[in-house]
Amino acid sequence: MTEMTVQIAQINAQAGSQQYLPYSAGMLQTYAQSRPLVAEHIKFLPVISHRKPVNDLLQDVDNPNVFAVSVYMWNFNLSMALAEKVKKQNPDCLIIAGGPHIPNRVIDFFNRFPIIDIICHGEGEITFADILECRVKSSDFNNVKGISFRSSHTGRIVSTKPRQKIQDLSILPSPYLAGTFDTLINTHKDTDWLVVWETNRGCPYTCTFCNWGYTGDLKIYSFPMARLLGEIDWFSGRRLKWISGCDANFGILKQDVLIAKALARVKIITGFPETFRVCMAKNSNERVLETASILHDGQLHKGVSISMQSLDPDTLNHIKRRNIGMESFKSLQARYFEADIPTFTELIIGLPGETYNSFKKGIDQILDAGQHSQIKINYCTILPNAELATTEYRERHAIKSVKVPLFQVHADLRASDPDMAEDEHILVATASMPHKDWRRAYYFAWAVQCFHMLHMLQPMAIFLRQAHSIAYSKFYESLLEFGMENTGTLIHTELQQLDRILDRVMDGIGFDQRLKGYGDISWPAEEASFIRLNSSLPVFFEQIKKFWTSITRDWEINIDKKIETDLFLMLESSVVNFKRDRDQILYMNTNLPEFIDSVRALKPAKLIREEKIYKSICPASQPRDPQEFARNVVWHGRKGGRYRYRIEPI
């Protein structure tokens, strides 16, 4: 047996100086090196992780005997192009591909990419090590579970028996504690490394839009606490600021409370890590609340997810999902508000069974249940191994999709390689939501996110709902109508921009939009609108007064002029603005700020007519530079509730 060389590529996107450590590659290498046969006969070459043009990446490939790529939607096309060049340079090199973007339906894949010799399905650590051992022993791959390959004898595609999920995760050594990344970190000292971290694997849900729920094994398997505590010390010891948790439902297990405490404790001692971002358990409960409170008190996270995706019973049945009851959601929302912990709820536009009206109704339900902190509304990406991607499922629900360049929110567009763009397939129509309604739902989602969740008109909508029983959806649909009909308004200009974006999506050009003067990054539509409107707030609010006059007349609502004055004073003094640099004293005729806060807290709210003095507090830390404001408040502050100034009574 002669020594062989192996090189792994896990290419990650960059945002400025920030770059994710190639965790999957590290796990593959570290476990393989724990096998004596591999350790004795195989040398691992440096991992390829920084995104560059394919020919530049090829310079980093050191003529390996085995070349492996770990792929997902953000690196698939580039990885395949690199693998093709490696194979062309060395036809004897064994090319292996694995990762979530490798389809379970393999024939088409091998036809598209004949340079790939083996693909791995599911978890890769044991599978990858088995392949390497076969290569060392010059044996065939027929007994390696969980792979598909082209037979060298017949040329036919062979798929071996599926590999069961790893139940005892203690067999997998930590790439952090093993020192696998030490050379990479030391070589790239100018990179702000972001950590990818698993504390468990698995998901108990079977959502049809998700790769995770289609595996069949719905159990959750945990890594040992000793390992996790050691990794926390490793992160803090290397002064790594950002940890991105891979868990699907953090807070679902008892050990998650201990993990949160350990993170908070080490931050107090060392100051690191600064942030721990993770998806909290889908169905929040007491343990999730306790876990979130520990992370919040330790200033480790920006907000807690209470995700729904849809509230329509038929849709939930079609996507095989169950949500917590709205009364439980409402109770949790009130408790999070009381603890001053921001929350956010995620929805998806156009899931099978959803109609425009059911989508709109769901947002009304969420807002009525107290979710005024953040609703994040996403389009539906069709992932290759999700049930939603299967032919039978697509035909049953008349799903139509378009392929567009991958929309990586806040990605540095200067780092993009126009010759090797990544792409995704997004849902744009179903039997229950034809494309015209999908587009209408997108406008409505934009209005709710920009004007309610980014706070520009939230107090007005809350006031009308609480004092005059006007549904939130009626308010925001009327705002859209006003913008469409009044061509000289800023809202009309923003709707024209949204029209252009959706036209570009249907033409396959995508969602990306730059903002002149606000960095060369890609902004989502609602944030781009907020930034543009934020630079013209006086004009915007003058136009909103015309909208207010129109709707109160049409709805035959008589409102005391003093209340009306207070409402606009509150609007103008509560929306964050980079031009503002001091606190503002507000002389009001009512207790309107407390009235609005009571509604947000799901407490009894009574509007009292009495003269009161308030202070709108502008934090000293707020950036005055437009680019810094956009990055720190609009981008980083979205889940942390930084879109409004606190108004407190004097």
Order of alpha helices (4+ residues) and beta strands (2+ residues): beta-beta-beta-alpha-alpha-beta-beta-alpha-beta-alpha-beta-alpha-beta-alpha-beta-beta-alpha-beta-beta-beta-alpha-beta-alpha-beta-alpha-beta-alpha-alpha-beta-alpha-beta-alpha-beta-beta-alpha-alpha-alpha-alpha-alpha-alpha-alpha-beta-alpha-beta-alpha-beta
